[in-house]
Amino acid sequence: MEGIWFPVVVFLAVYVAITFEWINKAVAALLGVMVLLVFHVVDEHTAVGLIDFETIMLLFGMMGIVAVLRKSGFFTILSVWIAERTEGSPLRILVLFSIVTAVTSAFLDNVTTVLIIVPIVIELTAGMGLDPKLFVISQAVVSNIGGTATLIGDPPNIIIGSKVGLTFNQFPLYLAAPVILCTAAMIFYYWFTHRELFRPIDTNLTKLFSVQLLLEKIRFEFLSLKIDRVFLAKGLGCLVLAIGLFVTQTITKLSPGVVALTVAMILFVITRVDVEHMLQEIEWSTLLFFIGLFILVGVLEKQGAIEWIARNVFLRVGDNPYVMVLVVLWVSGIVSGFLDNIPFTITMIPIVQIMQATTPVPHNILWWALSLGACFGGNLTMIGASANIVATGMSRKLGYE
């Protein structure tokens, strides 16, 4: 037991620094790794072996694909298309944008989705004389819900899928139903608790006129943009190719990381983008953060700290599988509401593996509980997910506290 305390203290120090944002999270994680290397807790070769390169490749590849899609104007086209179909109805704005945000977040990262959707939601609702805050919050919430449905929708799922060996198809098979139910419940909740806000505006001629002017303004701004249709087709084609290869993983035997990175590189070549500029769009800080965490948690696992936590904390609940699932679900949800769900998920994976080995739970239910808790838990507080922080930040920037 004595040998495990130093890496545990280092890990906790890193976690605290990340939680209170004392220093950049990537710097905090890598500094923790350097401390372990300096004090010979782990050597360089072992540290490199602890990195899950499958996850890193998948993240890098999807970031590259999203960067090209953003440049193609795809997200702008999507936003304008939805705006035109709302016809100025507050309820349609909530329903249509929520559905599109949920679906988009299932295949692209939540922050990108929120960055594109929220400005046009604010413009539409504010132009109609409505308070945009409710609509902005709903899009952040539904982006976190929608991202839970697939392997590539949210970082916790990427980590779980890579570490545990779950396929792309298994995620929607088990998680699509709760995601659809929760999205519908969220829409109903906002409508039911704010019914006055969602009254039709077709009886108010002034509002109808202002909405039509606003929609014409959005159409005019869109038509003034220069969209390269060939470039856009290449970007969408590669995204469809990547998803197709994810879905057929059991046939092709290609891992999601290999698929994402290969498709991203092909996309860079066929679109002839400025690669230097595209590489600047990659979230290097996030990738370095993941690398640092993989090493830190890997050292804890090698030193026996993870097994000690599993046996002395989580396995105290007994061997009832229903209780174990509920514990993983609720602990994941509550903790992820206040702390970054990425380090939490990486830490929980070996713990859940020990729980699964001790009391086998069928159909990977413990993993689905971890996924649901870690992804949904971000909706508990404003700081619980990156999408929440980005959405509220954009609202403040545009003058809506």
PETA-V294351 format. One line per field, one symbol per residue. ss: DSSP state (@ for helix, = for strand, . for the rest). phi: phi as a letter, one per 40 degrees, with the letter a starting at -180 (. if undefined). Layout:
ss: ???
phi: ???
//
This chain:
ss: ...@@@@@@@@@@@@@@@@.....@@@@@@@@@@@@@@.....@@@@@@...@@@@@@@@@@@@@@@@@@@@.@@@@@@@@@@@@@...@@@@@@@@@@@@@@@@@@..@@@@@@@@@@@@@@@@@@.....@@@@@@@@@@@@@@@@@.....@@@@@@@@@@...@@@@@@@@@@@@@@@@@@@@@@@@@@...........@@@@@@@@@@@@@@@@@@@.....@@@@@@@@@@@@@@@@@@@.@@@@...@@@@@@@@@@@@@@@@...@@@@@@@..@@@@@@@@@@@@@@@@@@@@.@@@@@@@@.@@@@...@@@@@@@@@@@@@@@@@@..@@@@@@@@@@@@@@@@@@...@@@@@@@@@@@@@@@@@@......@@@@@@@@@@@@....
phi: .cccccccccccccccccccfcbdcccccccccccccccfcaccccccccccccccccccccccccccccccgdccdcccdcdcccfgcdccdcccccccccccccbbcccddcdccddcccccccccgcccdcccdccccccccccccbcccaddcdccdcccgccdccccdbbccccccccccccccccccbccccccbccbcccdccccccccccccccccccbcccccccccccccccccccccdcccgccdcccccccccccdcccfcccdccccccccccccccdccdcdcccdcccgccccccccbccccgbccccccccccccccccccbbdccccccccdcccccccccbdbcffccccccccccccdcccbcccacccccccccccccgbc
//
